Amino acid sequence: MNWFKSSHSGGQTDCVEVAWLPAGGVGVRDSKNPAGPALTFTAAEWTTFIAALRVDRLDG
């Protein structure tokens, strides 16, 4: 599995990393703790999450 950071991270080390999982899922982890736990999302959950970020609906 290949983890990657957003191109918007600008080379910073304290970032969220994402990996595309089998069957279309998505993994998310803390780049400072790559051996630590990761969150996993189905493709539908990830799409909903990203859509909410784009319209800034996660603050309440």
Sequence and secondary structure as in RCSB ss.txt:
>XXXX:A:sequence
MNWFKSSHSGGQTDCVEVAWLPAGGVGVRDSKNPAGPALTFTAAEWTTFIAALRVDRLDG
>XXXX:A:secstr
   EE GGGTT SS EEEEE GGG EEEEETT TTS  EEE HHHHHHHHHHHHTT    
